[in-house]
Amino acid sequence: MLFSLGRAVLPAWFTLGCLLQRGSCDSQDVLQVATKRVAVIGAGAGGSSAAYYLKQKADESGFAVDITIFERNPYVGGRSTTVDVFGNPAYPIELGASIFVEVNRNLVAAAKAFGLETESATRAQVSALQLGVWNGEEFVVVQKYGSGWWDVVKLFWRYGLAPLRVQSAMKSTVQKFLRMYEAPHFPFRSLTRVAQDVELIETTTGFTGRQFLETIDAAGKFAEDIVQASTRVNYGQNLELIHGLETMVCMATDGAVAVVGGNWQIFEGMIN
């Protein structure tokens, strides 16, 4: 499946140079010389957004680009795709990337730019039991929707101060992450360099999720019951297989929303 993003307008200096050298200007000849051809592999979140922002910045800078996206699937969005249970459109379900949070400024901005309607991730009809974590043998955690003080007491009774430590570490990590998109770090040429500059490598990405939780004294039951349950839902991965940054971002659920009809529409909008 191929997608093509149109060419940008040629900078005036290309045409001027052509006229000075040859006395005439064949626009097709200039296009062949000036246009940068770019191939993007995959129309998932990474590929779609890379093509979108590259085209956007090229247009702003006056550079001509011809971008082609190659995708093996007949749909856009990668993991962020919606299927109908038993082929019934009345029961749509997202296979992955079903929500995004307010700290993800790029997705929030893109959804608004494309005029997509969003709704709270907690919008659904809820029963008396809103959250339950099953460990294969029993429900280790069961909380009611809009947990009251008694649920909070039970949480600390079971896990001690681990919930507070994870919450504090998550906020600190997210703040470091957001600095990557602020001056003087943004725009950056090297992801590794900017991650090092904002102190993410030595504090989070240099550790597995479990190792990171050990450094903040939050391993044990809370890591197994709550944090790893979250990483499995979001990434399909255990704590040993992802780094500390992913683990903390996974716990940043404030302001979680979803696009009505599926988040894949954001990436379709980026291509269109």
N, C-alpha and C positions, 0 to 999 in steps of 0.2 A: 504494500500500500504506500503510495507516494503523496506527499503534500508539498506544495511549493509556495513560498512567500515571495511576493513581488519585489521587483527591483526598486531601489531608491533612485531619486532624481540625481542626475549627474551634477557634480560640483561645477560651477561656472568656469573655474580655472582649467578644467579639462578641455572644454570647448575653445577657450581663448588660446591655449597652447597649440591646439590643432590648427586653428586659423593662422596663427603666426608662422607655423612651420610649413603648412601646405597650401595656404590660401583658401582652402575649403575644408569642410568638416562633414564626414560621413558618420552619422550618429551610431550606426551599427558597428563601424570600426572602433569608434571610441568606447562603445559598450564592451566590446570584446577585450579591449586593453584595460579599461578601468574597473569593470565589474569583478568583484570577488565572489567566486563560487564557493559555497559552503555546504557540506553534507553533514546532517545530523542523524545519528543512528538512534532510533526509538522515539515514539511519540508519547511517552509517558510524561510524568511530571518534570523530570530533568530535561528531556529532549525538547518538549514543547516550550518550556519556559526559557531554555537557552536560545532557541530560535526566535522567540518573541522579543526578548530583551536585546538580542543582537540586532535584530531588524530595527527596533525602536531607537537604539543608540546610533546605528548607522544612519538612519534618517536624520536624526538630530545633528550629526556631524557632517552630513552631506556626502557620505560614502555610498557607492552603489554596491549592493549585495544581491546575490541570487541564491536563496537558501532552499535546499531540498531535504525533506525529512523522510527517512526510510523506516517503515514500521511493518513488522511481519503479521501483526494482528489486524483484523478489519475494523478496529475501533481505536479511539484516542483515550489516553489516560493511564495506561499501564495498570498498576495495582488498583488505581482509583477507577473502578468500573462497576456498573450496576447490572445485576442479572435478575430475572424474574423467577421466583421459586415455582418449580413445576410448570414453567412457561406461562404463569399467570401474572399479568402486569399489575394486578391488584396487590401483589406481595413482592415488591422490589427489595432487593438487599444489596448492599455494597460489599464487595469482596475485600476491600482494604482501603486505607486512608479515608475512613468514613466521616471524620471530623477534622477541623482545624481550629486552633485557638487564637485568641486576640494578639498574642505576642508574635504570631506569624504575619507580620505586616504585609508581606508581598501577596499572600493569598487573600487577605482581607481586602487589600487595595484592588486586586484583580477582579474579585467578585463584584465589587462596586463598579469598576470600570466597565464590566460587561453587562451590567444591569441585572445580575443574578439575585434572586431572592434567597435569603438565608433564614434559618430558624435555629433556635436553641437546641443543643444536643439533648437537653432534658425535656423536650417538648412532648414526648410521647405520653400516651396514657400510662399512668403508673399505678401499680397495685400497692398494697400495704408494704410489701417487701421490694425495695428498689434495687438494692445491691446485694449480691451474694457471690462469694468466692468458693468454688468447689475444688478440693485438692485431689480428687479421684476416689476419696472414701467418705468425705463428709464436707459440709459447709463450714469452713473455718471462720468466715466472717459473714454476718447477715446484718444489714442496716436498713432502717426504714427511710423512705423518701423524706428529705428535709430533716436529717438526723438531729435529735434533741440532745440535751446535756447528758442523759443517761447513756446514749450510744457513745458519746465522747469519753465518758468515764470508763466504759467497758473497753474502748480502744486503747486507752493508756494503761489500763489494768493488764491487758494482754501483752502489749508491746513496749511498755515503758516510755522512754523519751524518744524512741526511734522515729515516730511520726513527725515530731517537731524538728528533729535533726535533718530528716529528709526534706521537709518543707523549707527549712532555712537554706540548705545546700542547693535546692532547686532554684530558689529565687536568686541566689548569688551566681549560679551558673548561667541562668537565663540573662541576667544583666551583662555578664561578660560576653555572651553570645551576641546580644544586641549591639554591643560596642563595635562589632565588626562592620556594621552598616552605618557607622557614624564617622565624621571627620575626626582625626586625620587618616583613619584606617580605610575608609571607603571612598572611591572604588579601589579594590586591591588586585594585584597581579598574581599573587601567590596565596592560596588558601592556607598552606602550611605556615607561611610567614605570619599572616595576620592572626591565625589561631595561636601562634606563639606569642605575638605581641600583646594579645588580650589575656594571656595567661590561661588558655584553655588546655594546651598540651600537657603542661606539667601538673595540672590539677584534675583533669577529667579524661581527655582522650588518650592519655598515656596509661590508663588503667582499664581493666574490664569492669563491667557494671558491678560485679560482686566485690572486686578489689576496692573500687571507689567507695562502696557502702561500708566496707570495713574501715576505711580511713576516717569516716565520720561516725564510727561506732553505731552503725545502723544495720548491721548484718543480722543474721539469725531469722527468727520467725517473721518479722515484718518484711524482710527482704524476700522471703519465700512466699508468704501469703499474699502480700499486697503489691510490692514493686514488681516481682517477677510475673505475677498475674497480669499486670499492666503491660509489661514488655511483650508478653506472649500475645495479648489481644492486639496491640499496635504493630508489632514487628514480626510476630511469630518466632521469637528468639528467646533463649534463656539468658540469664545475666552473664554467663561465662563467654557468650558469643557476641556481645556488643560492648561498646566502650561506655565510660561514665557519662559522657555528654548525652548520648542517646537515652541513657537511663534516666537522667534528670529531666530532659525535654519531655519524656514520656509521662512524667508526673506533673507537668505544667498544664493543667486542664481548665484553668480559669477562662471563662468566656468562650467555651467550646461551642462551635456552630457547625452547621452543614448546609450545603446548597440544596434547595428543594429540587428533587429530581436527580440528584447525584453530583458529587464534587468533580466528576470527570468533565462537566460542562465548562469549568474554569480553563482546562487545558485545551478543550475544543475551541474556546474563545481565543486563546493565545495563537492557535494555528490559523483560525479564520481571519 
